């Protein structure tokens, strides 16, 4: 399935909660970074995101580090 691009991607981007925090990258995926006071809080967030992703059947790329999490969603997932 082809990724969303142009107006279609912009329309979906506007529908996100806090769209200004999500960055569109190369017209085929979006990325958002989150900051936390420590690793334990960041890990708890990742576990919540993971549970939700499993429920929805849409699995983002997740980068976990001390006090930070980066979520990457590929736009083809929105059309599945």
DAZI-V82612 format. One record per backbone hydrogen bond with DSSP energy under -1.0 kcal/mol. NH is the residue of the N-H (numbers start at 1). CO is the residue of the C=O. E is the energy in kcal/mol with one decimal. If there is no record, write none. Layout:
# DAZI-V82612
nh=<NH:NH>
co=<CO:CO>
e=<E:E>
This chain:
# DAZI-V82612
nh=<8:9:10:11:12:13:14:16:21:22:23:25:28:29:30:31:32:34:36:42:43:44:45:46:47:48:49:50:51:52:53:54:55:56:57:58:61:63:65:68:69:70:71:72:73:75:77:80>
co=<5:5:6:7:8:9:10:13:18:19:31:29:25:25:73:23:71:69:67:38:39:40:41:42:43:44:45:46:47:48:49:50:51:52:53:53:72:70:68:65:34:63:32:61:30:28:74:77>
e=<-1.1:-1.1:-2.5:-2.7:-1.9:-2.6:-2.1:-1.2:-2.1:-1.4:-3.0:-3.5:-2.2:-1.5:-2.8:-2.2:-2.1:-2.9:-2.6:-1.6:-2.8:-2.1:-2.0:-2.3:-2.4:-1.9:-2.7:-2.9:-2.0:-2.2:-2.9:-2.3:-2.1:-2.4:-1.6:-1.4:-2.4:-2.6:-2.7:-1.7:-2.1:-2.4:-2.8:-2.6:-2.6:-2.1:-2.1:-1.0>
